Amino acid sequence: MSSKLINYKGINVKKEIYPIIKHIEDVEKYREELGRLSSSWDIFALLGQLGDINIDIGKTKDNFLNLTSTLLNHLSEQTIKKVTQEMKFKSQVAIDIVIRNLFERTADIGFLATDDDIRNFINSYVSDYNKDSVIARKQIQERFKEYVSNYSVYFDIVLANKNGKVLARLNDDIKVDKIENTFIQKVLNTSDEYVETYKYHDFIPQYKRSLVYSYKVTQTNDPKSEELGVLCLCFRFTDEMKGIFNNLIETRNKEALTILDEDGIVIASSDKEYIPLGSKLPIVLDEEYKIVTFAGRDYVAKTCKTNGYQGFNGLKWYGHIMIPLEYAFLSDELNTLNIDENIIESMMQNEQHFSSDLKDVFTNSKTIQDNLSRVIWNGNISQSKLNSSNRDFSKSLLNEIGITGTKANSSLSNLNQTIISSIMKDSEFLSSLAIDIMDRNLYERANDCRWWALTSYFREAFDDIDSISYKKDEISSILKYINDLYTVYTNLLVFDKNGKVIAVSNSKDDYLIGKVLSCEWVEKTLKLEDTSKYCVSKFEKSNLYENESTYVYSSAIRSLKNEKKINGGIAIVFDSTPQFNSMLEETLPKDSNHEKKEGVFAFFTNRSKKIISSTNQDFKVGAFLNLEDKFFNVKNGHKYSEIIEFDGCYYAVGVRCSQGYREYKSRVDDYVNDVLCFVFIKIGDINISNKLIYKNEYKSTNLNNTQVFNKDSIELATFNIGSKFLAVDAKNVLESLVIDELQESIDMNKDNPFKGMVLYKEKLISVLDIRSFVNESIEDKELNNIILFEYDKDNVEHCIGILVSTLQNISIAKKSSIQHIENHFLGTGTLIQSLVDIKEDNESKVAMILDIKKIDDNLTQK
């Protein structure tokens, strides 16, 4: 622990934790609880002087106080680390989803600026008062409307000539005739493939700042051809950010997600009342987190720059998250989950969730509790041999000390529920994030096929089907140009009304030209009702995708002369393998080296359990995910999590079912294809050893026993060897010792019951292992204690020791309840001399009373 410690309410904490610790709810809760227990030790110390219990309470108090300080420091560090890692993840995801979306916009402007209808309109335009120009403008506005009906991410489209005069726009209510020359020149003179601007645009005066994608319209696709004008796509930035924020923020802790520009100015906020647009915030890139003050309130803050998408980084923006300090470290709401002890134990053995330092705390806690329990047990043995008037008082006091020690240990163990609940919450969150990214991505695919089917050159060419073969090269050239912009496709192809392939974008698939497609989706495409409709293939193997599984999106190519007439269709082959894998991989958390965390993997599946994508190499696309049906019956937009046994491990599994994005898979969309995302987070191995959880199942005295000690009763010291519940007369017990005091025998036969010696008050005492003689098969490590016995052997006090698993109560039983037996033989004598029914806490347990003398006579080495 750091040498720079500060005392916080009786606990020594690290200097760097001191400003935060009071805000960490779990830490405060356990500090208060453990603090109350610490006060109890002082009371016990005073009472102990009255009862003569022979226990060093001061040492016990110091042990627990040191343990508490160590625990709370580690717990604070772990909590801070977890919260700040989540903050980093959310701010990273926020900016990366934006950039992924805006990457699609750069392709849109590159394609739309080459639209022949737009070129023809600019070339034919005379003036606002020319009748033909007015009609043409109405037609181009209709084209803009049709475009936006597919791509609803845009709120306006503005077309100007190269002098900046606005020729046409989607929103005719905005009366702006001219665009400033500096902007026009910037677009006309760019050598880039698009111009991205976030600022005040004079042609959208209603917004102080807006995000616009612009590009020059040229006479042909040749970069050196004559410039005709400038086209601008106005992006629904605020609307888009609202959807992103809603999927990421946790309202309970009042966190605020924002997007900052390069100067730290807020350009998007999950709560504008909370963090207003235009606010200037500190950029926290180089630190894991920072405590900042904003509007008179302290926050934990973190900033992330984008990882980019396919080389696109957009403008120099940042994802930024802030959580009020007093809400940043709230206790987890799922703490009430009743999680199986084996799962908790498994988690505690996994350093990804349970650090080695925290593990040491629990190991030390178990050691302290074991030692305290042994001291109390021995104290009760001592009291059993006294006739002091303080006897009952001392035993009651010992009992309370034992209960207090158990409470202290229990307080530590309760922390584990919080950790596992958090893991389950993470699996749900990650699955929700990945399915949202998928829905957003496939929304674009549905838009693309519908819009490209409206390409005038395609429609005109298919109107003259007899000469279309002569236009194959031009069609292929257009398809290739599109495919170069939209790199998520392996191929684009057009086919006629008979399903025959006319042209492809990928030259290596030229062999398809002239072939007839017999797929089900082709037939459906040729029957689509209008331009808003599209088709999607089943996720299945396709010869269009090297016989691997994918989705093919398609839409009808309609006659220019009669929109009701379908002459063919366009199909776009989604590059599903890398694209889906990328969606999953980019969603999963990374370690400090930016590598995917071990034991975390994800799947996309359909409701039939068929795997669409996998980050686990043991599960291939097309295989089936063998989980219970309930995971696959989750409703659209809903999520579910559970801890399961899977491949020899415990996993937290979170699943979320797709619900679509904007119009895609919505009530206005005919397409139904439910996809589920599963995220698995390994909790730990199922079969573990060296358990950390301490279970103290005994009480030290008989407070709840209805039996009263008198001349007709007997006090029995009880204990376990494995599952066997055993007893001896308490007056024959000397003391219980820790097994570390055993001096093991050398070169002794493993099956020999003699295991070594212990030195007790300058006397060597033989120690025996009798587990095989009570029919109990347990491992050596489960024998944790030695009990020393003394008895009268031929009128001489004699001692032996036996190995036991756990110490139980010092119980009172009526002598009349003891039943002697003669049918358990061991050599020439009996191992068990009698049975007794012990009643405590309204429960009855039968204990076997051992005959110590006979055990010694038959098993001790002579």
Residue pairs with C-beta under 8 A, 6 or more apart in sequence:
1 12
1 14
1 69
1 70
1 73
2 14
2 15
2 16
4 14
4 15
5 12
5 13
5 14
5 15
6 12
6 13
6 14
6 15
6 18
7 13
8 18
8 21
8 22
9 31
9 35
10 35
10 38
10 65
11 31
11 35
11 68
11 69
11 72
12 69
12 73
13 21
13 69
13 72
13 73
13 76
14 73
14 76
14 77
17 73
17 76
17 77
17 80
19 291
20 76
20 80
20 291
20 325
20 329
21 27
21 28
21 72
21 76
22 28
23 325
23 326
23 328
23 329
24 75
24 76
24 79
24 80
24 329
25 329
25 330
25 331
26 75
26 79
26 329
26 331
26 332
26 415
26 418
27 72
27 75
27 76
27 79
27 329
29 331
30 71
30 72
30 75
30 411
30 412
30 414
30 415
31 68
31 72
33 407
33 411
34 64
34 68
34 72
34 408
34 411
35 68
37 64
37 404
37 407
37 408
37 411
38 61
38 64
38 65
38 68
40 400
40 404
41 57
41 58
41 60
41 61
41 64
41 404
42 61
44 57
44 397
44 400
44 401
44 404
45 57
45 58
45 61
47 397
48 55
48 57
48 397
50 390
50 393
51 390
51 393
51 394
51 397
52 388
52 390
52 394
53 379
53 383
53 394
53 397
53 398
53 401
54 379
54 382
55 375
55 376
55 379
55 398
55 401
57 401
60 368
60 372
60 375
60 401
60 405
63 368
64 368
64 405
64 408
67 361
67 364
67 365
67 368
67 412
70 361
70 364
71 358
71 361
71 365
71 412
74 355
74 357
74 358
74 361
75 358
75 415
78 355
78 358
79 329
80 289
80 329
82 422
83 300
83 323
83 328
83 329
84 288
84 289
84 300
84 302
85 589
87 255
87 289
87 300
87 302
87 321
87 323
88 288
88 289
88 302
88 304
89 589
90 248
90 249
90 255
90 257
90 319
90 321
91 257
91 302
91 303
91 304
91 318
91 319
91 320
91 321
92 304
92 307
92 319
93 248
93 319
93 433
93 587
94 244
94 245
94 248
94 257
94 259
94 319
94 321
95 259
95 304
95 305
95 306
95 317
95 318
95 319
96 306
96 307
96 309
96 319
96 586
97 244
97 437
97 440
98 240
98 241
98 244
98 259
98 306
98 314
98 317
98 319
99 306
99 308
99 309
99 312
99 313
99 314
100 309
100 437
100 440
100 441
101 153
101 240
101 440
102 196
102 211
102 235
102 312
102 314
103 309
103 310
103 312
103 314
104 444
105 153
105 213
105 233
105 235
106 193
106 194
106 196
106 213
106 312
107 485
107 486
108 151
108 213
108 233
109 194
109 213
109 214
109 215
109 231
109 233
110 193
110 194
110 215
110 485
111 481
111 482
111 485
111 486
112 118
112 147
112 157
112 231
112 233
113 215
113 216
113 217
113 218
113 231
114 217
114 218
114 221
114 481
115 143
115 455
115 456
116 455
116 456
116 457
117 139
117 140
117 143
117 456
118 140
118 143
118 159
118 217
118 231
119 217
119 218
119 219
119 228
121 136
121 137
121 139
121 140
121 159
121 167
121 168
122 159
122 161
122 167
122 217
122 228
122 229
123 228
124 132
124 133
124 136
125 133
125 136
125 137
125 161
125 167
126 132
126 133
127 133
128 134
137 167
137 168
140 159
140 168
141 168
141 169
141 170
141 172
143 454
144 157
144 168
144 169
144 170
145 170
146 454
146 531
147 154
147 157
147 451
148 154
148 155
148 157
148 170
149 532
150 447
150 450
150 451
150 532
151 447
151 451
152 236
152 662
152 663
153 235
153 236
153 239
153 240
153 662
154 170
154 233
154 234
154 235
154 236
155 170
155 171
155 234
155 235
155 236
155 239
156 169
156 170
156 171
156 174
156 204
156 232
156 234
157 169
157 170
157 231
157 232
157 233
157 234
158 166
158 169
158 170
158 179
158 203
158 204
158 231
158 232
158 234
159 166
159 167
159 168
159 169
159 217
159 229
159 230
159 231
159 232
160 166
160 167
160 179
160 184
160 203
160 229
160 230
160 232
161 167
161 228
161 229
161 230
162 184
162 188
162 216
162 227
162 228
162 229
162 230
163 184
164 178
164 179
164 180
164 181
164 183
164 184
164 230
165 177
165 178
165 179
166 176
166 177
166 178
166 179
166 203
167 229
169 203
174 203
174 204
174 205
174 206
176 202
176 203
176 205
179 201
179 202
179 203
179 230
180 202
183 197
183 201
183 202
183 214
184 230
186 195
187 195
187 214
187 215
187 216
187 230
188 216
188 227
188 230
190 215
190 216
193 215
194 213
194 214
194 215
195 213
195 214
195 215
196 211
196 212
196 213
196 314
196 315
197 211
197 212
197 214
198 209
198 210
198 211
198 212
198 237
198 261
198 267
198 315
199 209
199 210
200 207
200 208
200 209
200 210
201 207
201 210
201 212
201 232
203 232
204 210
204 212
204 234
209 267
210 234
210 235
210 237
211 234
211 235
211 237
212 232
212 233
212 234
212 235
213 232
213 233
213 235
214 230
214 231
214 232
214 233
215 230
215 231
216 227
216 228
216 229
216 230
216 231
217 227
217 228
217 229
217 230
217 231
218 225
218 226
218 227
218 228
219 225
219 226
219 227
219 228
221 481
237 268
238 268
241 259
241 268
243 661
245 257
245 268
245 270
246 270
247 432
247 433
247 436
248 257
248 270
248 433
249 255
249 256
249 257
249 270
252 327
252 330
252 333
253 323
253 324
253 327
253 328
253 330
254 274
254 323
254 324
254 327
255 270
255 321
255 322
255 323
255 327
256 269
256 270
256 271
256 274
256 275
256 321
256 322
256 323
257 269
257 270
257 319
257 320
257 321
258 266
258 267
258 268
258 269
258 270
258 275
258 281
258 319
258 320
258 321
258 322
259 266
259 267
259 268
259 317
259 318
259 319
259 320
260 266
260 267
260 281
260 283
260 303
260 317
260 318
260 319
260 320
261 267
261 315
261 316
261 317
261 318
262 315
262 316
262 317
262 318
263 280
264 280
264 281
264 282
264 283
264 318
265 278
265 279
265 280
265 281
266 275
266 276
266 277
266 278
266 279
266 280
266 281
266 320
267 277
267 317
268 277
269 275
269 276
269 277
269 279
275 281
275 294
275 322
279 294
281 292
281 294
281 301
281 320
281 322
282 290
282 292
282 301
283 303
283 318
283 320
284 290
284 292
284 301
284 302
284 303
284 320
285 303
285 304
285 305
285 318
288 302
289 300
289 301
289 302
290 300
290 301
290 302
291 298
291 299
291 300
291 301
291 325
292 298
292 299
292 301
292 322
293 299
294 322
297 324
297 325
298 324
298 325
298 326
299 322
299 323
299 324
299 325
299 328
300 322
300 323
300 325
300 328
301 320
301 321
301 322
302 320
302 321
303 318
303 319
303 320
304 318
304 319
304 320
305 316
305 318
305 319
306 313
306 314
306 317
306 318
306 319
307 586
310 487
331 418
332 418
332 421
332 422
332 425
334 421
334 422
334 424
334 425
335 417
335 418
335 421
337 417
337 420
337 421
337 424
339 416
339 417
339 420
339 421
339 643
340 643
341 693
342 650
342 686
343 420
343 643
343 650
343 683
343 684
344 413
344 416
344 417
344 420
344 693
345 684
345 688
345 691
345 692
345 693
346 649
346 650
346 683
346 684
346 685
346 686
346 688
347 353
347 354
347 416
347 419
347 420
347 423
347 650
347 683
347 684
348 354
348 359
348 362
348 416
348 684
348 692
348 693
349 359
349 684
349 685
349 688
349 690
349 692
350 599
350 682
350 683
350 684
350 685
351 359
352 597
352 598
352 599
352 682
353 419
353 423
353 683
353 684
354 416
354 419
359 692
361 412
362 412
362 413
362 692
362 693
363 692
365 408
365 409
365 412
365 694
366 409
366 692
366 694
368 405
369 405
369 406
369 408
369 409
369 694
369 696
370 694
370 738
370 784
371 738
372 401
372 402
372 405
373 402
373 405
373 696
373 698
373 700
373 807
374 736
374 737
374 738
374 785
374 807
376 398
376 399
376 401
376 402
376 405
376 700
377 700
377 717
377 736
377 807
377 810
378 735
378 736
379 394
379 398
379 700
380 395
380 398
380 700
380 701
380 730
380 810
381 717
381 730
381 733
381 734
381 735
381 736
381 810
383 391
383 394
383 395
383 398
384 715
384 717
384 730
384 731
384 810
385 730
385 731
388 394
395 700
395 701
395 702
395 810
396 701
396 703
398 700
398 701
399 699
399 700
399 701
399 703
401 700
402 696
402 699
402 700
403 699
405 696
406 696
409 694
409 696
413 693
413 694
420 643
420 652
420 683
423 652
423 681
423 683
424 641
424 642
424 643
424 652
424 654
425 641
426 589
426 652
426 654
426 681
427 641
427 652
427 653
427 654
427 679
427 680
427 681
428 639
428 640
428 641
428 654
428 656
428 679
429 654
430 587
430 588
430 589
430 602
430 654
430 679
431 602
431 639
431 654
431 655
431 656
431 677
431 678
431 679
432 639
432 654
432 656
432 677
433 587
434 583
434 584
434 587
434 602
434 604
434 656
434 677
434 679
435 604
435 656
435 657
435 658
435 675
435 676
435 677
436 661
437 583
437 586
437 587
438 580
438 583
438 604
438 658
438 675
438 677
439 658
439 659
439 660
439 661
439 664
439 665
440 661
441 488
441 579
441 583
442 551
442 661
442 664
443 660
443 661
443 662
443 663
443 664
445 488
445 551
445 553
445 572
445 574
446 534
446 536
446 553
446 664
446 669
446 671
448 486
448 553
448 572
449 534
449 553
449 554
449 555
449 570
449 571
449 572
450 531
450 532
450 533
450 534
450 555
452 458
452 482
452 492
452 555
452 570
452 572
453 531
453 555
453 556
453 557
453 558
453 569
453 570
454 531
454 558
455 478
456 560
457 474
457 475
457 478
458 475
458 478
458 494
458 557
458 568
458 570
459 557
459 558
459 559
459 560
459 567
460 560
461 468
461 471
461 474
461 475
462 468
462 496
462 557
462 559
462 567
462 568
463 559
463 560
463 561
463 567
465 496
465 567
468 475
468 496
468 502
469 502
472 502
472 503
472 513
473 503
475 494
475 502
475 503
476 503
476 504
476 505
476 507
479 492
479 493
479 494
479 503
479 504
479 505
480 505
480 506
480 507
482 492
482 505
483 489
483 491
483 492
483 505
483 506
488 574
488 575
488 579
489 505
489 572
489 573
489 574
489 575
490 506
490 545
490 573
490 574
490 575
491 504
491 505
491 506
491 509
491 544
491 572
491 573
492 504
492 505
492 506
492 570
492 571
492 572
492 573
493 501
493 502
493 503
493 504
493 505
493 509
493 512
493 544
493 570
493 571
493 573
494 501
494 502
494 503
494 557
494 568
494 569
494 570
494 571
495 501
495 502
495 517
495 522
495 568
495 569
495 570
495 571
496 502
496 567
496 568
497 526
497 566
497 567
497 568
498 516
499 516
499 517
499 518
499 522
499 523
499 526
500 514
500 515
500 516
500 517
501 512
501 513
501 514
501 515
501 516
501 517
502 513
502 568
503 513
504 510
504 512
504 513
509 544
512 544
517 571
519 537
519 542
519 552
520 537
520 538
521 535
521 536
521 537
521 552
521 554
521 571
522 554
522 569
522 571
524 535
525 535
525 554
525 555
525 556
525 569
525 571
526 556
526 566
526 568
526 569
527 566
528 534
528 535
528 555
528 556
528 566
530 563
531 555
531 556
531 558
531 563
533 555
533 556
533 670
534 553
534 554
534 555
534 671
535 553
535 554
535 555
536 551
536 552
536 553
536 554
536 671
536 673
537 550
537 551
537 552
537 553
537 554
539 549
539 550
539 551
539 576
539 606
539 610
539 612
539 673
540 549
541 547
541 548
541 549
541 622
542 548
542 549
542 550
542 552
542 573
544 550
544 552
544 571
544 573
545 552
545 573
545 576
548 576
548 577
548 621
549 576
549 612
549 621
549 622
550 573
550 574
550 575
550 576
550 577
551 574
551 576
552 571
552 572
552 573
552 574
553 571
553 572
553 574
554 569
554 570
554 571
554 572
555 569
555 570
556 566
556 568
556 569
557 566
557 567
557 568
557 569
557 570
558 564
558 565
558 566
558 567
559 565
559 566
559 567
576 612
576 613
577 613
577 621
580 604
580 612
580 613
581 613
581 614
581 615
583 604
583 613
584 602
584 603
584 604
584 613
584 614
584 615
584 677
585 596
585 615
587 602
587 679
588 596
588 597
588 600
588 601
588 602
588 615
588 679
589 596
589 597
589 600
590 596
590 597
591 597
596 615
598 682
599 649
599 681
599 682
600 679
600 680
600 681
600 682
601 614
601 615
601 616
601 679
601 680
602 614
602 615
602 677
602 678
602 679
602 680
603 611
603 612
603 613
603 614
603 615
603 616
603 619
603 625
603 677
603 678
604 611
604 612
604 613
604 614
604 675
604 676
604 677
605 611
605 612
605 625
605 632
605 675
605 676
605 678
606 612
606 673
606 674
606 675
606 676
607 632
607 633
607 674
607 676
608 624
608 632
609 624
609 625
609 626
609 627
609 632
610 622
610 623
610 624
610 625
611 619
611 620
611 621
611 622
611 623
611 624
611 625
612 621
612 675
613 621
614 620
614 621
614 623
616 680
618 647
619 625
625 678
627 644
627 653
627 678
630 640
631 640
631 642
631 653
631 655
631 676
631 678
632 676
634 640
634 655
634 656
634 657
634 676
635 657
636 657
636 658
636 659
636 660
636 674
637 656
637 657
637 658
637 659
638 656
638 657
639 654
639 655
639 656
639 657
640 654
640 655
641 652
641 653
641 654
641 655
642 652
642 653
643 650
643 651
643 652
643 653
643 683
644 650
644 651
644 653
645 651
645 686
646 653
646 680
648 685
648 686
648 687
649 682
649 683
649 684
649 685
649 686
650 682
650 683
650 684
650 685
650 686
651 680
651 681
651 682
651 683
652 680
652 681
652 683
653 678
653 679
653 680
653 681
654 678
654 679
654 681
655 676
655 677
655 678
655 679
656 676
656 677
657 674
657 675
657 676
658 665
658 673
658 674
658 675
658 676
658 677
659 665
660 666
660 669
663 669
664 671
665 671
665 672
665 673
689 781
690 781
697 806
697 808
698 718
698 806
698 807
698 808
698 809
699 809
699 840
699 841
700 809
700 810
701 809
701 810
702 809
702 810
702 811
702 812
702 840
704 840
704 841
704 842
705 811
705 812
705 839
705 840
706 839
707 713
707 812
707 813
707 814
707 839
708 812
709 715
709 812
712 814
712 815
712 816
713 812
713 813
713 814
713 815
714 729
714 730
714 812
714 813
714 814
714 815
714 818
715 729
715 730
715 731
715 810
715 811
715 812
716 727
716 728
716 729
716 730
716 810
716 811
716 812
716 813
716 836
716 838
716 847
716 849
717 727
717 728
717 729
717 730
717 733
717 787
717 810
718 725
718 726
718 727
718 808
718 809
718 810
718 811
718 838
718 847
719 726
719 727
719 785
719 787
719 804
719 805
719 806
719 807
719 808
720 726
720 804
720 805
720 806
720 808
721 770
721 771
721 774
721 776
721 778
721 783
721 803
721 804
721 805
722 771
722 774
722 776
722 777
722 778
722 782
722 805
723 776
724 774
724 775
724 776
724 848
725 808
725 845
725 846
725 847
725 848
726 774
726 804
726 847
726 848
726 849
726 850
727 811
727 836
727 838
727 847
727 848
727 849
727 850
728 787
728 789
728 849
728 850
728 852
729 849
730 810
732 789
732 790
732 791
732 852
733 787
733 788
733 789
733 790
734 760
734 788
734 789
734 790
734 799
735 760
735 787
735 788
736 785
736 786
736 787
736 788
736 807
737 758
737 760
737 785
737 786
737 787
737 788
737 801
738 784
738 785
738 786
739 783
739 784
739 785
739 786
739 803
741 758
741 759
741 786
742 755
742 756
742 757
742 758
742 767
742 786
743 756
743 757
743 758
743 759
744 755
744 756
745 752
745 754
745 755
745 756
745 757
748 754
748 755
751 772
752 861
753 768
753 769
753 770
753 772
753 773
753 859
754 766
754 767
754 768
754 859
754 860
754 861
755 767
755 768
755 769
755 803
756 766
756 767
757 764
757 765
757 766
757 767
758 764
758 765
758 767
758 786
758 788
758 801
759 765
760 788
760 799
763 799
765 788
765 799
765 800
765 801
766 800
766 801
766 860
766 861
767 786
767 800
767 801
767 802
767 803
768 800
768 801
768 802
768 803
768 855
768 859
768 860
769 783
769 802
769 803
770 802
770 803
770 831
770 855
770 859
771 777
771 778
771 783
771 803
773 826
773 831
773 859
774 831
774 832
774 848
778 805
782 805
783 803
783 804
783 805
784 804
784 805
784 806
785 803
785 804
785 805
785 806
785 807
786 801
786 802
786 803
786 804
787 801
787 802
787 804
787 807
788 799
788 800
788 801
789 799
789 800
789 801
789 802
789 852
790 797
790 798
790 799
791 797
791 798
791 852
791 853
791 856
792 798
793 853
793 856
798 856
800 852
800 855
800 856
800 860
802 855
809 838
809 840
811 838
811 840
811 847
813 836
813 837
813 838
817 836
817 837
818 834
818 835
818 836
818 849
819 834
819 835
819 836
820 833
820 834
821 830
821 832
821 833
821 834
821 835
822 830
824 830
824 831
824 832
825 831
826 854
826 855
826 858
827 858
828 858
829 851
829 854
829 857
829 858
830 851
830 854
831 850
831 851
831 854
831 855
831 858
832 848
832 849
832 850
832 851
833 849
833 850
833 851
833 854
834 848
834 849
835 846
835 847
835 848
835 849
836 846
836 847
836 849
837 844
837 845
837 846
838 844
838 845
838 846
838 847
